[in-house]
Amino acid sequence: QGVDAVLLCPASSTHCEETLKKLQDASVPAIIVGADMRGFTCISCIHIDAVMSGFLAAEFMHYITPLFSQSAVLIGNKDIREHIDKADSYVSKMKELRHPVTEVYETQDDPGLAYDITKNILRTCPDIKGIYIATGNSVAVCKCLEDEQACERISVVGTDIFDKMLPYIDQHVISAVLFQNPVLQGGLAIRALYKHISEHQPMPEHINIT
């Protein structure tokens, strides 16, 4: 009661479906930031172009690793549409560029799990030359590469920029970063909600950040 609108930034798409259904039943407009949720009315989604992100990551990886070399993908969760779209796009483009992808790994956006997965990749895939980190877990991955003395032989394409990433960028451990501009996403969400509530403008179904 008394709620005009809701802004959500869900960690998992499946875990917020019940909340979205309640908002839909109550005709409360909602904006989802950082995820692509479809099938709900009164819902607007603001997210990056995940397919383009995966495509660009593959293009970068192609230019910084040897031809035919292997790479791996680390995402947060396969239940999140944006994450799996990045992975599928990356794998498809790498296949086209004749680079095999060993596997798509789920880190649950847990730095400790990302570290352990990276260590396992190095142990089980000794010929791997690249890692694409599709979510904000670059620091944990780079820390593992550093601890395992694998920085010079593994190229990293990361996502987003944090202060703790800067040393790894300066040291060329991270070769490329795809910036998702979370400040812009949040600002667009607030603006869309304001215009909807105050000016009665319809909310767009999707706002795609490219």
KOLRO-392182 format. One record per residue (C-alpha): residue number from 1; x, y, z. Coordinates in pm, 1 decimal. Layout:
<atoms>
(atom NUM (X Y Z))
...
</atoms>
This chain:
<atoms>
(atom 1 (0.0 0.0 0.0))
(atom 2 (117.2 348.4 -82.1))
(atom 3 (381.1 227.7 -328.8))
(atom 4 (384.6 414.0 -660.0))
(atom 5 (668.6 223.6 -826.1))
(atom 6 (949.3 -21.9 -754.6))
(atom 7 (1305.3 -39.9 -882.3))
(atom 8 (1477.1 -378.5 -858.6))
(atom 9 (1830.1 -498.5 -930.6))
(atom 10 (1791.7 -875.9 -886.9))
(atom 11 (2082.4 -1111.6 -833.4))
(atom 12 (1875.0 -1395.6 -980.1))
(atom 13 (1588.9 -1380.5 -1226.7))
(atom 14 (1408.5 -1684.0 -1085.5))
(atom 15 (1417.2 -1560.4 -725.6))
(atom 16 (1224.5 -1240.3 -799.6))
(atom 17 (945.6 -1383.9 -1014.2))
(atom 18 (702.9 -1408.2 -720.8))
(atom 19 (765.6 -1042.8 -633.0))
(atom 20 (712.5 -936.4 -992.9))
(atom 21 (384.0 -1128.0 -1009.6))
(atom 22 (262.2 -948.5 -696.7))
(atom 23 (357.1 -611.6 -845.1))
(atom 24 (185.7 -702.9 -1169.3))
(atom 25 (-133.5 -809.6 -988.1))
(atom 26 (-131.4 -481.2 -795.8))
(atom 27 (-61.7 -279.4 -1116.4))
(atom 28 (250.1 -131.2 -957.1))
(atom 29 (502.7 -28.9 -1224.7))
(atom 30 (851.2 -170.2 -1178.9))
(atom 31 (1187.0 -128.8 -1343.3))
(atom 32 (1442.9 -407.3 -1347.3))
(atom 33 (1801.2 -281.6 -1369.6))
(atom 34 (2076.3 -504.1 -1502.2))
(atom 35 (1855.8 -793.2 -1611.6))
(atom 36 (1622.0 -888.7 -1893.1))
(atom 37 (1289.3 -1005.9 -1746.9))
(atom 38 (1015.0 -1078.6 -1996.4))
(atom 39 (661.4 -1201.1 -1965.4))
(atom 40 (543.1 -945.2 -1708.5))
(atom 41 (322.3 -641.4 -1768.5))
(atom 42 (402.5 -309.3 -1600.2))
(atom 43 (767.5 -408.0 -1609.8))
(atom 44 (1046.7 -218.0 -1783.4))
(atom 45 (1396.6 -364.8 -1818.9))
(atom 46 (1718.7 -165.2 -1840.3))
(atom 47 (2019.5 -372.5 -1933.4))
(atom 48 (2325.6 -383.5 -2150.8))
(atom 49 (2319.4 -551.6 -2490.9))
(atom 50 (2435.7 -891.7 -2369.2))
(atom 51 (2461.2 -1044.3 -2715.2))
(atom 52 (2682.5 -758.2 -2833.9))
(atom 53 (2894.5 -787.7 -2518.2))
(atom 54 (2967.9 -1153.6 -2585.8))
(atom 55 (3039.6 -1078.2 -2950.2))
(atom 56 (3286.1 -799.5 -2863.6))
(atom 57 (3455.8 -1012.9 -2599.5))
(atom 58 (3512.6 -1282.5 -2861.6))
(atom 59 (3650.7 -1027.9 -3106.8))
(atom 60 (3896.4 -902.3 -2844.5))
(atom 61 (3997.7 -1254.9 -2746.7))
(atom 62 (4055.6 -1348.7 -3109.2))
(atom 63 (4307.3 -1066.6 -3152.7))
(atom 64 (4500.0 -1125.1 -2829.6))
(atom 65 (4531.8 -1504.5 -2836.0))
(atom 66 (4687.9 -1744.4 -3089.6))
(atom 67 (4470.0 -1891.6 -3362.3))
(atom 68 (4292.6 -2215.8 -3261.7))
(atom 69 (4370.8 -2150.9 -2893.4))
(atom 70 (4122.9 -2239.1 -2621.0))
(atom 71 (3942.4 -2006.7 -2383.2))
(atom 72 (3691.0 -2038.2 -2100.2))
(atom 73 (3391.0 -1828.9 -1996.1))
(atom 74 (3295.8 -1733.8 -1640.9))
(atom 75 (2942.0 -1608.6 -1580.7))
(atom 76 (2741.6 -1554.6 -1263.3))
(atom 77 (2439.5 -1778.6 -1308.3))
(atom 78 (2276.1 -1955.7 -1601.3))
(atom 79 (1935.0 -1858.7 -1462.9))
(atom 80 (2010.9 -1496.5 -1549.9))
(atom 81 (1919.0 -1433.6 -1911.8))
(atom 82 (2181.5 -1162.3 -1956.5))
(atom 83 (2461.5 -1392.7 -1841.2))
(atom 84 (2367.3 -1683.6 -2064.4))
(atom 85 (2316.0 -1448.4 -2363.2))
(atom 86 (2673.0 -1320.9 -2317.4))
(atom 87 (2807.9 -1674.1 -2297.2))
(atom 88 (2611.2 -1803.1 -2596.6))
(atom 89 (2716.1 -1506.4 -2809.8))
(atom 90 (3080.2 -1545.2 -2708.9))
(atom 91 (3087.0 -1919.8 -2775.4))
(atom 92 (2914.8 -1878.7 -3111.9))
(atom 93 (3153.5 -1607.2 -3230.3))
(atom 94 (3462.2 -1792.2 -3105.8))
(atom 95 (3349.4 -2101.5 -3293.7))
(atom 96 (3317.0 -1890.1 -3606.3))
(atom 97 (3670.0 -1756.1 -3545.1))
(atom 98 (3801.2 -2112.9 -3497.8))
(atom 99 (3871.1 -2084.3 -3126.4))
(atom 100 (3734.7 -2367.3 -2911.9))
(atom 101 (3574.1 -2278.5 -2578.3))
(atom 102 (3636.9 -2533.5 -2305.4))
(atom 103 (3330.7 -2463.8 -2092.6))
(atom 104 (3098.7 -2200.5 -1946.8))
(atom 105 (3146.2 -2189.1 -1569.6))
(atom 106 (2904.5 -2047.1 -1310.8))
(atom 107 (3066.0 -1849.8 -1029.0))
(atom 108 (2740.8 -1735.0 -862.1))
(atom 109 (2922.8 -1397.7 -848.5))
(atom 110 (3117.5 -1536.9 -552.6))
(atom 111 (3486.1 -1427.7 -557.9))
(atom 112 (3595.9 -1735.3 -364.5))
(atom 113 (3421.8 -1968.3 -607.6))
(atom 114 (3560.0 -1772.4 -904.1))
(atom 115 (3911.8 -1816.3 -761.4))
(atom 116 (3863.2 -2191.8 -716.7))
(atom 117 (3713.7 -2234.5 -1064.0))
(atom 118 (4005.2 -2046.6 -1219.9))
(atom 119 (4252.3 -2266.2 -1034.4))
(atom 120 (4068.7 -2575.4 -1158.6))
(atom 121 (4071.8 -2441.5 -1517.1))
(atom 122 (4449.2 -2400.1 -1500.5))
(atom 123 (4486.6 -2753.5 -1367.9))
(atom 124 (4250.4 -2930.3 -1609.0))
(atom 125 (4309.6 -2716.8 -1920.5))
(atom 126 (4685.6 -2655.5 -1933.7))
(atom 127 (4671.5 -2531.8 -2294.6))
(atom 128 (4411.0 -2262.1 -2232.4))
(atom 129 (4511.0 -1912.9 -2346.7))
(atom 130 (4218.1 -1691.0 -2251.0))
(atom 131 (3942.9 -1632.5 -1995.2))
(atom 132 (3636.1 -1418.8 -2058.5))
(atom 133 (3481.2 -1296.2 -1732.7))
(atom 134 (3126.0 -1191.5 -1819.2))
(atom 135 (3042.6 -1049.2 -1474.4))
(atom 136 (3226.2 -847.0 -1210.0))
(atom 137 (3458.3 -1119.9 -1081.6))
(atom 138 (3776.7 -1011.9 -1255.8))
(atom 139 (3973.5 -942.6 -937.4))
(atom 140 (3934.9 -1296.8 -801.7))
(atom 141 (4030.5 -1449.9 -1135.7))
(atom 142 (4336.5 -1227.6 -1172.2))
(atom 143 (4442.3 -1298.1 -814.0))
(atom 144 (4439.0 -1669.2 -892.8))
(atom 145 (4637.9 -1617.9 -1213.8))
(atom 146 (4887.4 -1414.8 -1012.6))
(atom 147 (4915.8 -1677.5 -737.8))
(atom 148 (4957.5 -1954.1 -995.2))
(atom 149 (5210.1 -1749.5 -1197.5))
(atom 150 (4989.0 -1779.2 -1505.7))
(atom 151 (4943.3 -1409.6 -1588.6))
(atom 152 (5184.2 -1409.1 -1881.3))
(atom 153 (5025.8 -1703.6 -2061.0))
(atom 154 (4655.1 -1627.8 -2002.4))
(atom 155 (4478.0 -1331.3 -2162.2))
(atom 156 (4180.3 -1190.8 -1973.0))
(atom 157 (3878.3 -1002.3 -2103.0))
(atom 158 (3685.9 -862.0 -1806.2))
(atom 159 (3360.7 -683.5 -1735.1))
(atom 160 (3313.1 -351.3 -1554.9))
(atom 161 (3581.1 -146.9 -1378.0))
(atom 162 (3656.7 -141.8 -1004.9))
(atom 163 (3940.5 18.6 -811.6))
(atom 164 (4089.2 -321.8 -726.3))
(atom 165 (4105.7 -406.1 -1097.3))
(atom 166 (4329.7 -110.8 -1184.3))
(atom 167 (4662.3 -274.8 -1086.8))
(atom 168 (4577.8 -574.8 -1305.1))
(atom 169 (4493.2 -343.6 -1595.0))
(atom 170 (4816.2 -148.1 -1542.8))
(atom 171 (5013.6 -474.4 -1534.3))
(atom 172 (4836.6 -596.7 -1852.4))
(atom 173 (4693.4 -899.7 -1674.2))
(atom 174 (4355.1 -775.1 -1798.6))
(atom 175 (4382.6 -706.6 -2169.0))
(atom 176 (4036.1 -561.6 -2228.7))
(atom 177 (3731.5 -454.8 -2027.4))
(atom 178 (3368.2 -425.3 -2132.8))
(atom 179 (3215.8 -143.5 -1928.0))
(atom 180 (2845.4 -186.7 -1847.8))
(atom 181 (2799.7 166.7 -1710.4))
(atom 182 (2589.7 83.7 -1402.9))
(atom 183 (2560.2 454.7 -1311.4))
(atom 184 (2393.9 524.2 -1645.7))
(atom 185 (2161.7 226.8 -1601.8))
(atom 186 (2053.1 346.8 -1258.2))
(atom 187 (2007.0 703.4 -1380.1))
(atom 188 (1791.0 593.2 -1672.1))
(atom 189 (1578.9 385.4 -1434.9))
(atom 190 (1514.0 679.2 -1200.5))
(atom 191 (1436.0 907.7 -1495.0))
(atom 192 (1192.5 660.1 -1648.7))
(atom 193 (1011.1 609.7 -1317.6))
(atom 194 (989.1 985.3 -1256.0))
(atom 195 (845.5 1053.2 -1600.9))
(atom 196 (598.2 767.7 -1557.4))
(atom 197 (476.7 880.4 -1213.8))
(atom 198 (491.5 1259.2 -1254.7))
(atom 199 (426.3 1305.8 -1624.6))
(atom 200 (224.2 987.7 -1689.7))
(atom 201 (451.9 883.0 -1972.2))
(atom 202 (446.5 513.7 -2060.9))
(atom 203 (757.0 319.4 -1965.3))
(atom 204 (940.7 151.3 -2252.4))
(atom 205 (945.2 -226.8 -2233.8))
(atom 206 (1322.9 -231.0 -2279.3))
(atom 207 (1605.3 20.6 -2255.9))
(atom 208 (1911.3 -138.5 -2410.4))
(atom 209 (2256.0 1.9 -2323.2))
(atom 210 (2503.2 -47.8 -2607.3))
</atoms>
